[in-house]
Amino acid sequence: MCGEKMFTGLIEEIGTVIQAKATGDSRRIGIRANIATEGVRLGDSIAVSGVCLTVTELRGPAFYADVSPETVKRSVLGRLMPGDRVNLERALKVGDRLGGHLVTGHIDTVGTLLQLKPEGPFTTYRFSIPETYSNYIVIKGSIAIDGISLTVADCDESGFTVAVIPHTARNTTLQFKKAGDQVNLEFDLLGKYVAKMLSAQSPVRSTPAKKELTLEDLIKAGY
């Protein structure tokens, strides 16, 4: 992953993987692009399906980047093969409009697409997530799926649903997804900070969670 750059979650184009080479526990990938390489120099950052990567080489319409072992473990980039399509977005510049939400390009975990269902002009996508991350998702909150800024329509401890408009489906890799495919997930940055603070303020429970509530317990709690 790259340094502290920010993105909006608004995909600029779909790129095509032209190289995916393992180098020990890391990988080197090459991606053919058009829009996403305009004005880009060595050392600049591009989000590849939500993962912030540093451009280490430019060859015509293609750019190359190294994927660290940590990123390989935490994201789906370690499984990319030549011919795969990826979402691309250049790093946000000072003064740019923020049309999506603040996305860091640091992947939290991988989710699995369980179901996609057309509903009128929209398509709903249902994803599963590890239960340990369920506190980071709220209804009407933001989430980045493969770098795409989307709004959570529904959620529970096992997963969440998003409703995708036709424009987003046509212009991102969501159009190629099928049940069973895995995606990169980055939860809302503000939500993660709030969850962290609330967790720090919560008292450690020394008694069993299912202990029957008594009058003594209420008195101790100040009621």
Phi and psi in degrees as a GROMACS rama.xvg file:
@    title "Ramachandran Plot"
@    xaxis  label "Phi"
@    yaxis  label "Psi"
@TYPE xy
-98.7303  -169.995  CYS-2
-75.2633  -162.168  GLY-3
-81.8566  76.398  GLU-4
-103.612  160.596  LYS-5
-123.69  154.025  MET-6
-133.601  171.116  PHE-7
-107.28  -16.526  THR-8
83.2434  9.59653  GLY-9
-100.184  109.172  LEU-10
-70.7492  133.326  ILE-11
-86.9626  -35.631  GLU-12
-168.127  168.359  GLU-13
-99.3146  123.951  ILE-14
-100.979  166.751  GLY-15
-119.883  130.402  THR-16
-71.6047  126.806  VAL-17
-113.938  -12.3375  ILE-18
-151.004  137.82  GLN-19
-146.58  95.6098  ALA-20
-118.151  126.28  LYS-21
-76.5396  135.064  ALA-22
-130.343  82.284  THR-23
72.0908  -128.423  GLY-24
-85.3973  -7.77072  ASP-25
-103.72  -179.443  SER-26
-141.459  155.806  ARG-27
-120.193  126.024  ARG-28
-122.098  147.368  ILE-29
-120.573  137.148  GLY-30
-132.482  129.141  ILE-31
-85.8524  129.4  ARG-32
-145.654  169.982  ALA-33
-122.975  -66.792  ASN-34
-67.9815  -44.1088  ILE-35
-67.3654  -14.5891  ALA-36
-99.7184  -2.77519  THR-37
-66.9724  123.557  GLU-38
74.8315  4.17371  GLY-39
-84.3005  139.261  VAL-40
-120.377  166.909  ARG-41
-58.2138  135.703  LEU-42
93.7003  -11.603  GLY-43
-74.1604  165.993  ASP-44
-110.779  138.608  SER-45
-133.776  133.377  ILE-46
-84.5402  121.408  ALA-47
-108.195  105.974  VAL-48
49.0987  41.9169  SER-49
93.3257  -9.01574  GLY-50
-98.9846  123.059  VAL-51
-73.644  117.581  CYS-52
-122.96  152.128  LEU-53
-97.6129  129.476  THR-54
-71.5092  119.622  VAL-55
-107.984  -13.3096  THR-56
-158.578  143.013  GLU-57
-124.051  129.553  LEU-58
-134.332  97.5919  ARG-59
58.9143  -125.215  GLY-60
-84.3474  9.66697  PRO-61
-115.818  151.127  ALA-62
-128.846  157.632  PHE-63
-126.422  147.453  TYR-64
-149.732  153.628  ALA-65
-99.3302  137.508  ASP-66
-109.268  118.397  VAL-67
-69.5973  159.482  SER-68
-55.9032  -38.6722  PRO-69
-62.1149  -42.0981  GLU-70
-68.5857  -38.0265  THR-71
-59.5545  -41.3825  VAL-72
-72.101  -35.7983  LYS-73
-93.135  -15.2174  ARG-74
-128.08  -178.471  SER-75
-92.3708  2.4464  VAL-76
-63.8624  -26.7236  LEU-77
-67.5288  -12.2775  GLY-78
-105.498  2.96887  ARG-79
-65.2164  144.094  LEU-80
-130.364  154.554  MET-81
-52.7481  134.083  PRO-82
100.8  -19.6908  GLY-83
-66.9291  149.172  ASP-84
-101.356  143.442  ARG-85
-135.92  150.849  VAL-86
-80.8956  139.847  ASN-87
-127.912  138.725  LEU-88
-150.078  129.492  GLU-89
-75.8567  156.267  ARG-90
-61.8388  148.232  ALA-91
-67.2712  134.742  LEU-92
-99.3592  153.478  LYS-93
-59.6708  128.459  VAL-94
98.0237  -12.5217  GLY-95
-69.1198  152.439  ASP-96
-73.3177  142.788  ARG-97
-102.881  90.5137  LEU-98
-85.3718  -22.7305  GLY-99
-103.056  -111.714  GLY-100
-145.879  168.397  HIS-101
-69.2461  119.428  LEU-102
-121.237  130.408  VAL-103
-89.9144  -22.3061  THR-104
84.5999  11.8287  GLY-105
-106.322  107.873  HIS-106
-72.8252  135.549  ILE-107
-87.1815  -45.4235  ASP-108
-164.439  179.368  THR-109
-110.132  135.842  VAL-110
-112.7  164.952  GLY-111
-120.694  131.47  THR-112
-73.467  119.426  LEU-113
-92.6587  -38.4076  LEU-114
-159.876  143.054  GLN-115
-128.448  136.301  LEU-116
-140.67  118.764  LYS-117
-65.6365  134.805  PRO-118
-137.716  90.8275  GLU-119
66.3827  -133.98  GLY-120
-76.7181  -13.008  PRO-121
-95.3119  166.045  PHE-122
-129.726  128.107  THR-123
-95.6621  137.601  THR-124
-119.376  129.051  TYR-125
-109.863  124.544  ARG-126
-118.522  145.183  PHE-127
-96.3541  152.421  SER-128
-140.028  157.419  ILE-129
-60.3927  136.688  PRO-130
-58.2405  -27.2018  GLU-131
-64.0011  -16.1197  THR-132
-102.044  2.62597  TYR-133
-63.1881  -28.1682  SER-134
-69.257  -14.7209  ASN-135
-87.4235  -2.5735  TYR-136
-117.483  130.11  ILE-137
-132.626  151.02  VAL-138
-60.9064  132.838  ILE-139
73.7441  6.2489  LYS-140
-84.035  172.975  GLY-141
-98.5798  149.495  SER-142
-150.303  147.026  ILE-143
-105.734  119.114  ALA-144
-110.81  113.214  ILE-145
51.0607  37.091  ASP-146
85.9563  -1.38722  GLY-147
-92.4957  125.228  ILE-148
-75.1971  117.96  SER-149
-134.542  161.689  LEU-150
-105.855  132.814  THR-151
-72.3689  123.414  VAL-152
-88.9982  -34.197  ALA-153
-158.066  153.737  ASP-154
-158.482  158.042  CYS-155
-150.276  -169.008  ASP-156
-68.4142  -19.9748  GLU-157
-100.55  -14.8089  SER-158
175.91  -166.101  GLY-159
-154.3  166.339  PHE-160
-127.521  142.426  THR-161
-127.957  148.05  VAL-162
-106.42  122.532  ALA-163
-109.386  128.88  VAL-164
-76.5777  157.703  ILE-165
-56.033  -39.3771  PRO-166
-59.9033  -44.9429  HIS-167
-65.8332  -41.5968  THR-168
-63.0546  -41.8502  ALA-169
-69.7685  -29.6032  ARG-170
-106.778  14.5505  ASN-171
-138.365  173.345  THR-172
-73.701  -2.07669  THR-173
-58.7732  -29.0178  LEU-174
-63.7141  -20.9472  GLN-175
-98.9732  -5.71574  PHE-176
-76.2631  148.55  LYS-177
-138.157  163.086  LYS-178
-55.206  134.251  ALA-179
100.735  -18.2699  GLY-180
-70.1666  147.546  ASP-181
-104.573  150.187  GLN-182
-135.379  155.691  VAL-183
-79.6094  137.117  ASN-184
-123.716  132.723  LEU-185
-127.077  118.793  GLU-186
-79.4921  160.094  PHE-187
-58.3206  130.249  ASP-188
-60.2679  -45.0236  LEU-189
-64.4994  -39.2501  LEU-190
-62.1167  -37.1686  GLY-191
-67.8096  -38.5581  LYS-192
-65.4821  -42.0418  TYR-193
-62.9655  -45.0054  VAL-194
-61.0963  -38.4259  ALA-195
-64.222  -45.1012  LYS-196
-66.8866  -41.9485  MET-197
-65.5284  -37.0516  LEU-198
-64.5906  -38.361  SER-199
-68.4609  -28.7594  ALA-200
-86.1159  -15.7279  GLN-201
-75.1706  130.659  SER-202
-68.7301  147.549  PRO-203
-74.343  129.509  VAL-204
-86.0239  121.652  ARG-205
-100.879  -5.82919  SER-206
-110.682  157.034  THR-207
-57.3512  144.473  PRO-208
-63.7161  -27.8482  ALA-209
-98.263  14.3698  LYS-210
-62.7359  136.899  LYS-211
-66.8882  134.895  GLU-212
-72.8924  131.715  LEU-213
-119.641  169.32  THR-214
-61.6587  -38.2025  LEU-215
-61.4998  -38.9384  GLU-216
-62.0821  -43.174  ASP-217
-64.2085  -40.8329  LEU-218
-63.276  -43.1577  ILE-219
-63.1033  -31.3026  LYS-220
-82.0623  -4.05357  ALA-221
95.7658  10.5656  GLY-222
